[in-house]
Amino acid sequence: MRRLAIACLSATLFLAAPVSAQNNAEPKVFLEYTQTELDRNYNQADWAANIKQLVQRYDLRSDVTRQRLGAPERFAYGDDKVEGLDLFRAKADNAPLHVFIHGGAWRAGKASNYHFPAEMFVDNGISYASLDFGNVQDIGLDGMTAQLRKAIAWIYKNADKLGIDPEKIYISGHSSGAHLGGVLLTTDWSSLGVPANVIKGATLISGMYDLKPVRMSARSSYVPFTDDIENAMSTQRHLDKITTPVILAYGSLETDEFKRQTADFAKAMQTAGKPVELIKADLFNHFEMMDDFGNPYGQVSAAAIKQIKGK
């Protein structure tokens, strides 16, 4: 039996050797990543075994939020049927507004999945809006950004209808929503007839701020990248346009690339003298970062509330 075991082990090692050699021979395509490693770094599901229950929990918690606060008011910010927002009003009129931009790899998710942070904001005297917008496969990253810019401009111009203070509009986003939120900060708002400082603060959670490695990854199979899109949608390349205070956050259990993207953007902001706060949440994966948003005692939630209330 001992000889058989040794023989089997030797055979296993022998068979494994060519695979290992093949992996070692795979060329680096970005930084120290091979193509396989880069693809894996932009697939968060590979790094979070509990992804399914967490995404289901978003819906469950949103159901509970609607039961407690009542159904949100629905407003259209454009003519397309997807161009709408769900609003949970604070009790006081003329309240600040926090606008949330959902993630989903630019191709999934909807406003109603992300109602659960609303109660935390409403309890703090802040109205909460969750946005709906198109997906990248239908309208591209530039089309998504155009819709979100339209939404922010519409909110500002319709502040009275929404019962909010137009001078106190803040945004947040998670994952691809954080990427889109970052791009909003580089907007020339004068072209939309609103002040350059229409967004007073941003909380960007687990996002991407330079699209070069993303374009090189498997995500390019469904995202229609061009050189112009890559450049325009890479927030870190347009620091000169950013005047908004930004909170950046990531979890220690996220992919190496998502951690690097956030840390590099924070460093670039700091070097450029831009107002930025970096939060590293230990022992949180990508989806747990979103799940914790709405917990008033969580690091990121508390920072977002403080950004609005100033204390």
Secondary structure, DSSP 8 states (H G I E B T S, - for coil): -HHHHHHHHHHHHHHHHHHHHHHHHS-EEETTEEHHHHHHHT-GGGG-TTHHHHHHHHHHHHHHHHHHH---EEEESSSSTT-EEEEE--SSSSEEEEEEE--STTT---GGGG-TTHHHHHHTT-EEEEE----HHHHHHHHHHHHHHHHHHHHHHTHHHHTEEEEEEEEEEETHHHHHHHHHTT--GGGGTS-TT-EEEEEEES-----HHHHHSGGGGTS---HHHHHHT-GGGGGGG--S-EEEEEETTS-HHHHHHHHHHHHHHHHTT--EEEEEETT--HHHHHHTTT-TTSHHHHHHHHHHH--
